[in-house]
């Protein structure tokens, strides 16, 4: 019941198709990029993980005709306290580069950059994913401009598609630079709305994914409104709520997610958790 689930829906399927297109894009001077933006806990990371697993299967099927294994996909996280040095160190760590700067205690950014370009260029990189892209806003205006320039330079030097993943703030950062805004195609994963057919289809898919003995009618309009309100419209919170209710349905013997099991589950939504924490602090 608590296992991670991949629930496909049209918007995320379109994003996967776009990632596949970038994977097959021929190298050229100016490569297309993608920006996947949406609220926290709304399926961005699991989308990237799904793409990573697809790529892993492709790599496993490649002929072993290279001395070093290819690294066609690198997924890294923008450091929480961004600096160029930390960025390139995180990038090299994500692609498994061994001892990138010869044991230097305080490597220079230029050395890390040179090593990253050499390492990625020689290992068949095809797509670079930068998660938590909104972290670039943690620095001052000068640092943010430095990172915007870095993104342009990465795309130009590597000649591979860049995929940024982050919250709405990541979109605002990219939009502040005309050149980057033109290069990054936005794909938005918005909060779910109770009265949409897509939401009801999503809830039906969730219900079908749980191994319960009785039918869970959670795609009905009233139930959809309750679930979206309680989970505050993000798929991660919705999955946590439904998983908790499904586990309770088994332990209680109901074998169905219904109004009673949902009311009894100990799940708290983000706002509820915040209020409980604030009350506990006094």
C-alpha positions as CSV (number, residue, x, y, z in Angstrom):
1,X,0.0,0.0,0.0
2,X,2.8,2.4,0.8
3,X,4.9,1.6,-2.3
4,X,5.6,4.4,-4.7
5,X,3.2,4.4,-7.6
6,X,3.5,5.7,-11.1
7,X,0.1,7.0,-12.1
8,X,0.2,8.3,-15.7
9,X,-2.1,11.1,-16.9
10,X,-2.2,13.2,-20.1
11,X,-0.1,16.1,-18.9
12,X,2.8,14.0,-17.5
13,X,2.6,11.7,-20.6
14,X,3.1,14.8,-22.8
15,X,6.1,15.8,-20.7
16,X,7.6,12.4,-21.1
17,X,7.2,12.5,-24.8
18,X,9.0,15.9,-24.9
19,X,11.8,14.4,-22.8
20,X,12.1,11.6,-25.3
21,X,12.2,14.1,-28.2
22,X,15.1,15.9,-26.5
23,X,16.9,12.6,-26.0
24,X,16.9,12.0,-29.7
25,X,17.7,15.6,-30.7
26,X,20.7,15.9,-33.0
27,X,23.6,18.0,-31.6
28,X,23.7,21.6,-32.9
29,X,24.9,25.0,-31.8
30,X,21.7,26.0,-30.1
31,X,19.9,23.2,-28.4
32,X,16.2,23.3,-27.2
33,X,15.7,23.2,-23.4
34,X,12.8,22.3,-21.1
35,X,11.6,23.8,-17.9
36,X,9.3,21.6,-15.8
37,X,7.7,23.8,-13.1
38,X,5.0,23.3,-10.5
39,X,4.2,23.3,-6.8
40,X,6.3,21.3,-4.4
41,X,5.3,17.6,-4.1
42,X,3.3,17.7,-7.4
43,X,5.1,14.9,-9.3
44,X,8.1,16.6,-10.9
45,X,10.7,14.4,-9.3
46,X,8.9,11.2,-10.0
47,X,8.5,12.3,-13.6
48,X,12.3,12.7,-13.9
49,X,12.8,9.3,-12.1
50,X,10.5,7.7,-14.6
51,X,12.5,9.2,-17.5
52,X,15.8,8.0,-15.7
53,X,14.5,4.4,-15.6
54,X,13.6,4.6,-19.3
55,X,17.1,5.8,-20.1
56,X,18.7,3.1,-17.8
57,X,16.9,0.4,-19.8
58,X,18.2,2.0,-23.1
59,X,21.8,2.1,-21.8
60,X,21.6,-1.5,-20.6
61,X,20.7,-2.5,-24.1
62,X,23.7,-0.6,-25.7
63,X,26.6,-2.7,-27.1
64,X,29.6,-2.8,-24.8
65,X,32.0,-1.3,-27.3
66,X,33.5,1.5,-25.1
67,X,36.2,1.4,-22.5
68,X,34.2,3.6,-20.1
69,X,30.4,3.3,-19.8
70,X,28.4,6.1,-21.4
71,X,26.7,8.7,-19.3
72,X,23.8,9.8,-21.6
73,X,21.7,11.3,-18.7
74,X,22.9,13.2,-15.7
75,X,20.4,14.3,-13.0
76,X,21.8,16.8,-10.5
77,X,20.4,19.1,-7.9
78,X,21.1,22.8,-7.8
79,X,23.0,23.4,-4.5
80,X,20.8,24.9,-1.7
81,X,23.5,27.7,-1.3
82,X,24.4,28.2,-4.9
83,X,28.0,29.0,-6.0
84,X,29.7,28.2,-9.2
85,X,32.2,26.0,-7.4
86,X,29.5,24.0,-5.5
87,X,27.5,23.7,-8.8
88,X,30.3,22.1,-10.7
89,X,31.2,19.9,-7.8
90,X,27.6,18.7,-7.6
91,X,27.6,18.1,-11.3
92,X,30.7,16.0,-11.2
93,X,29.5,14.1,-8.3
94,X,26.2,13.4,-10.1
95,X,28.0,11.9,-13.1
96,X,30.4,9.8,-11.0
97,X,33.6,11.6,-11.9
98,X,36.4,10.1,-9.7
99,X,38.5,12.7,-7.8
100,X,37.8,15.5,-10.3
101,X,40.4,17.9,-9.1
102,X,43.3,15.7,-8.0
103,X,42.6,15.9,-4.3
104,X,42.7,19.7,-4.0
105,X,41.2,20.8,-0.7
106,X,39.7,24.0,-2.2
107,X,39.4,23.5,-5.9
108,X,39.0,26.5,-8.2
109,X,35.8,26.9,-10.1
110,X,37.7,27.0,-13.4
111,X,39.3,23.7,-12.7
112,X,36.0,22.1,-11.8
113,X,34.4,23.6,-14.9
114,X,37.2,22.3,-17.2
115,X,36.9,18.8,-15.7
116,X,33.1,18.7,-16.0
117,X,33.2,19.8,-19.7
118,X,35.9,17.1,-20.4
119,X,34.2,14.4,-18.4
120,X,30.7,14.9,-19.8
121,X,31.9,15.5,-23.4
122,X,33.8,12.2,-23.4
123,X,31.0,10.1,-21.9
124,X,28.1,10.5,-24.4
125,X,26.0,13.0,-22.5
126,X,22.7,13.6,-24.2
127,X,20.5,15.3,-21.6
128,X,21.4,17.2,-18.4
129,X,18.6,17.6,-15.8
130,X,19.0,20.3,-13.1
131,X,16.5,19.7,-10.3
132,X,15.6,22.3,-7.6
133,X,16.5,25.0,-10.2
134,X,14.7,27.6,-8.1
135,X,17.6,27.4,-5.6
136,X,19.6,29.8,-7.8
137,X,17.4,32.5,-6.3
138,X,18.9,31.9,-2.9
139,X,21.9,34.2,-3.8
140,X,22.0,37.9,-4.4
141,X,21.3,39.6,-7.7
142,X,24.9,39.3,-8.8
143,X,24.9,35.5,-8.0
144,X,21.6,35.0,-9.8
145,X,23.0,36.7,-12.9
146,X,26.1,34.5,-12.6
147,X,24.0,31.4,-12.7
148,X,21.9,32.5,-15.6
149,X,25.1,33.1,-17.6
150,X,26.3,29.6,-16.4
151,X,23.2,28.0,-17.9
152,X,23.7,29.6,-21.2
153,X,27.4,28.6,-21.2
154,X,26.5,25.0,-20.3
155,X,24.1,24.7,-23.2
156,X,26.5,26.3,-25.7
157,X,29.5,24.2,-24.6
158,X,27.9,20.8,-24.1
159,X,25.5,21.1,-27.0
160,X,22.9,18.9,-25.2
161,X,19.4,19.8,-24.0
162,X,19.1,21.2,-20.5
163,X,16.1,20.3,-18.4
164,X,15.3,22.5,-15.5
165,X,13.0,21.3,-12.7
166,X,11.6,23.5,-10.0
167,X,8.8,25.6,-8.5
168,X,7.2,28.7,-10.0
169,X,10.3,30.7,-8.8
170,X,12.4,28.7,-11.3
171,X,10.2,30.0,-14.1
172,X,10.5,33.6,-12.9
173,X,14.3,33.2,-12.8
174,X,14.5,31.9,-16.4
175,X,12.0,34.6,-17.6
176,X,14.3,37.3,-16.2
177,X,16.7,36.5,-19.0
178,X,15.4,37.0,-22.6
179,X,17.8,34.5,-24.1
180,X,17.1,31.7,-21.7
181,X,13.3,32.4,-21.8
182,X,13.5,31.8,-25.6
183,X,15.5,28.6,-25.1
184,X,13.5,26.9,-22.3
185,X,10.1,25.6,-23.2
186,X,7.9,25.6,-20.1
187,X,5.9,22.6,-19.0
188,X,3.7,23.3,-16.0
189,X,2.3,20.7,-13.6
190,X,-0.4,22.8,-11.8
191,X,-2.3,22.0,-8.7
192,X,-5.2,19.6,-9.3
193,X,-8.8,20.9,-9.4
194,X,-11.7,18.9,-8.1
195,X,-14.1,19.6,-10.9
196,X,-11.9,18.4,-13.8
197,X,-12.3,15.1,-15.8
198,X,-8.5,14.7,-15.5
199,X,-8.7,14.7,-11.7
200,X,-11.5,12.2,-11.6
201,X,-9.6,9.9,-14.1
202,X,-6.5,10.3,-11.8
203,X,-8.5,9.2,-8.8
204,X,-10.0,6.2,-10.6
205,X,-6.4,5.2,-11.5
206,X,-5.3,5.5,-7.9
207,X,-8.3,3.3,-6.8
208,X,-7.5,0.6,-9.3
209,X,-3.8,0.5,-8.2
210,X,-4.6,-0.5,-4.6
211,X,-5.0,-4.3,-4.0
212,X,-8.3,-3.9,-2.1
213,X,-11.1,-6.5,-2.2
214,X,-13.9,-3.9,-2.5
215,X,-14.5,-1.1,-5.0
216,X,-13.3,2.4,-3.9
217,X,-15.6,5.0,-5.4
218,X,-13.2,7.9,-4.9
219,X,-13.7,9.4,-8.4
220,X,-17.2,10.7,-7.6
221,X,-17.6,14.5,-7.6
222,X,-18.2,14.9,-3.9
223,X,-15.3,12.6,-3.0
224,X,-13.0,14.3,-5.5
225,X,-13.8,17.7,-3.9
226,X,-13.1,16.3,-0.5
227,X,-9.8,14.7,-1.5
228,X,-8.4,17.6,-3.4
229,X,-9.3,20.0,-0.6
230,X,-7.7,17.8,2.0
231,X,-4.5,17.2,0.0
232,X,-4.4,20.8,-1.2
233,X,-4.2,19.8,-4.8
234,X,-0.8,18.2,-5.2
235,X,-0.4,14.6,-6.4
236,X,2.2,13.8,-3.8
237,X,-0.1,14.7,-0.9
238,X,-3.0,13.0,-2.6
239,X,-0.9,9.8,-2.9
240,X,0.0,10.0,0.8
241,X,-3.6,10.5,1.9
242,X,-4.9,7.6,-0.3
243,X,-2.1,5.3,0.7
244,X,-2.8,5.9,4.4
245,X,-6.5,5.3,3.8
246,X,-5.9,2.1,1.9
247,X,-3.7,0.7,4.7
248,X,-6.4,1.6,7.2
249,X,-9.0,-0.1,5.0
250,X,-7.1,-3.3,5.2
251,X,-6.4,-3.2,8.9
252,X,-10.0,-2.3,9.7
253,X,-11.4,-5.0,7.4
254,X,-13.3,-2.4,5.2
255,X,-11.2,-3.3,2.2
256,X,-12.4,-0.1,0.5
257,X,-11.4,3.6,0.6
258,X,-14.6,5.4,1.6
259,X,-15.8,8.3,3.7
260,X,-15.2,6.4,7.0
261,X,-11.7,5.3,6.3
262,X,-10.7,8.7,5.0
263,X,-12.2,10.4,8.1
264,X,-10.3,7.9,10.3
265,X,-6.9,8.2,8.6
266,X,-4.2,10.1,10.6
267,X,-3.0,11.9,7.5
268,X,-2.6,15.7,7.9
269,X,-2.4,18.0,4.9
270,X,0.4,20.7,4.6
271,X,-1.6,23.5,6.2
272,X,-2.8,21.2,9.0
273,X,0.7,20.0,9.7
274,X,1.9,23.6,9.8
275,X,-0.9,24.5,12.3
276,X,-0.1,21.5,14.5
277,X,3.6,22.4,14.5
278,X,3.0,26.1,15.3
279,X,0.7,25.1,18.2
280,X,3.3,22.7,19.6
281,X,5.8,25.6,19.6
282,X,3.5,27.6,21.8
